[in-house]
Amino acid sequence: MPSRGSSARTDAGKEVSNEPDRLLTVADAAERLGTGERFIRRLIHERRIRYVKVGKYVRIAESVLRTYVDERTIEPVRSTRSRHGRAA
């Protein structure tokens, strides 16, 4: 059994912490993403992001935000330019 605070690797090779996730308020999540609270509430309402209900409160785990960002990160496309292309 891993000790508390240790980390493990997933099948994809990403390192995952075994520490419990911190639950963020809507305001905290919006600040982390650099958006307004309204955007986060819309994601929740449309069920486009996972969230936790704690009584009447809505919380979002830090790992959910990381996953949300990772899934929507667009990698740059490196175009290979011909050495003999036309000059601009």
C-alpha positions in Angstrom: 0.0 0.0 0.0 1.5 3.4 -1.0 2.2 5.8 1.8 0.2 9.0 2.0 1.5 11.7 -0.2 3.1 9.3 -2.7 2.4 9.3 -6.3 1.6 6.6 -8.9 1.7 6.3 -12.7 -1.4 5.7 -14.8 -1.5 3.5 -17.9 -1.0 6.6 -19.9 2.3 7.3 -18.0 1.0 10.4 -16.3 2.0 10.8 -12.7 -1.0 11.0 -10.4 -0.9 12.1 -6.7 -2.5 9.8 -4.2 -3.4 12.8 -2.0 -7.1 13.7 -1.8 -8.2 16.4 -4.3 -8.9 19.9 -3.0 -12.5 20.9 -3.7 -12.8 24.4 -5.1 -15.7 26.9 -5.0 -17.1 28.2 -8.2 -15.2 31.5 -7.5 -11.9 29.6 -7.0 -12.4 27.6 -10.1 -13.2 30.7 -12.2 -10.0 32.4 -10.8 -7.9 29.3 -11.7 -9.2 29.3 -15.3 -9.1 33.1 -15.6 -12.8 33.3 -16.3 -15.9 34.6 -14.7 -18.1 32.7 -12.3 -20.9 32.8 -14.8 -18.8 30.7 -17.3 -18.2 28.0 -14.6 -21.8 28.0 -13.6 -22.8 27.5 -17.3 -20.4 24.6 -17.6 -22.0 23.0 -14.5 -25.5 23.7 -15.8 -24.8 22.2 -19.2 -23.0 19.3 -17.4 -19.8 19.9 -19.5 -17.6 19.6 -16.3 -17.7 17.2 -13.4 -18.8 18.7 -10.1 -19.6 17.6 -6.5 -22.7 18.6 -4.6 -22.0 19.1 -0.9 -25.5 19.9 0.5 -26.6 22.9 -1.4 -23.0 23.9 -2.4 -21.3 23.1 -5.7 -17.6 22.2 -5.6 -15.1 21.3 -8.4 -12.1 19.1 -7.7 -8.7 20.5 -8.8 -8.1 17.4 -10.9 -11.3 18.0 -12.8 -10.0 21.5 -13.8 -6.6 20.0 -14.8 -8.4 17.4 -16.9 -10.7 20.0 -18.4 -7.8 22.2 -19.5 -5.7 19.2 -20.7 -8.6 17.9 -22.9 -9.0 21.3 -24.5 -5.4 22.2 -25.0 -4.6 22.5 -28.7 -1.1 21.6 -29.7 0.6 23.8 -32.3 1.0 22.5 -35.8 4.5 22.9 -37.1 4.4 23.4 -40.8 7.5 22.5 -42.8 8.4 25.3 -45.1 10.2 24.6 -48.3 13.7 26.0 -48.4 13.0 27.3 -51.8 9.7 29.0 -51.1 8.9 32.4 -52.4 9.9 35.4 -50.4 7.2 37.6 -49.0 
